[in-house]
Amino acid sequence: MSVELRPVTAENWEALIKLQVREDQRGFVASNVYSIAEAQFGFEDEGHWDFYPFGVYADGEPVGFLMYCLNFAHSRFQGFVIRLMVDERFQGKGYGRAAMEQALEILRADERILQVGISYEPHNKAAQALYASLGFVEPGELMDGETLAILKLR
Ligand SMILES: CC(C)(COP(=O)(O)OP(=O)(O)OC[C@H]1O[C@@H](n2cnc3c(N)ncnc32)[C@H](O)[C@@H]1OP(=O)(O)O)[C@@H](O)C(=O)NCCC(=O)NCCS
């Protein structure tokens, strides 16, 4: 299996907005069309966060979406994985884990990023187990109603 992150472009955004999670998972993640719109503007918190949206491709086929954002001036985490989804047809095949590993590889390569944050709905056990297995630790606080977890890179 070959999994890669490809930046969202004029060529692939329409294929990516067709990807969907299961109906019972819709409360866990925003739609990809929302994320791609959000990515145009970034947001302000201790300076400006820039968004980097990607399609997750398995053997050349779009199977999911991942987006991180960066703010090197932030005191607590300089990278944040703000979105991850794998389409309902492709879940449970290792694509979510592979996408996260690739994103973390990119973030780890940047010396300005000391810590990476992530958050998830408190009852999203699949996400919690995945992130914990990658080394994310919960400091025991909520961020906008979601459980916060942090990965120390350096
Ligand atoms: C969470 C999600 C991205 C995982 O992607 P995936 O491709 O299905 O996951 P993988 O096959 O790579 O599995 C990775 C890990 O996720 C966890 N996991 C996946 N499905 C799970 C399930 N049904 N129950 C419990 N844990 C599960 C396991 O820890 C698994 O580890 P393993 O490799 O030891 O089996 C995917 O299920 C999804 O899109 N869910 C809906 C949206 C969502 O919750 N996004 C995260 C928002 S923070």
The ligand as an ORCA input file, in Angstrom:
! r2SCAN-3c Opt
* xyz 0 1
  C     -10.247      8.257     12.944
  C      -9.987      7.846     11.473
  C      -9.351      9.004     10.734
  C      -9.028      6.660     11.487
  O      -8.719      6.329     10.144
  P      -8.649      4.800      9.662
  O      -7.985      4.762      8.345
  O     -10.002      4.200      9.767
  O      -7.717      4.195     10.810
  P      -6.550      3.112     10.659
  O      -7.065      1.920      9.915
  O      -5.319      3.762     10.167
  O      -6.372      2.705     12.196
  C      -5.545      3.498     13.015
  C      -5.936      3.363     14.456
  O      -7.179      3.991     14.702
  C      -7.826      3.332     15.775
  N      -9.103      2.844     15.266
  C      -9.530      2.862     13.984
  N     -10.793      2.392     13.908
  C     -11.150      2.093     15.173
  C     -12.332      1.599     15.764
  N     -13.414      1.303     15.046
  N     -12.351      1.422     17.106
  C     -11.269      1.730     17.857
  N     -10.119      2.206     17.342
  C     -10.070      2.374     16.027
  C      -6.945      2.208     16.224
  O      -6.121      2.696     17.246
  C      -6.119      1.960     14.968
  O      -4.897      1.419     15.336
  P      -4.344      0.012     14.801
  O      -3.454      0.409     13.666
  O      -3.611     -0.521     15.974
  O      -5.512     -0.810     14.379
  C     -11.299      7.421     10.759
  O     -11.918      6.386     11.493
  C     -12.284      8.553     10.559
  O     -12.257      9.266      9.556
  N     -13.211      8.726     11.534
  C     -14.247      9.741     11.434
  C     -13.684     11.149     11.523
  C     -12.863     11.353     12.761
  O     -13.219     10.927     13.851
  N     -11.735     12.050     12.580
  C     -10.861     12.400     13.661
  C     -11.304     13.703     14.235
  S     -10.259     14.231     15.561
*
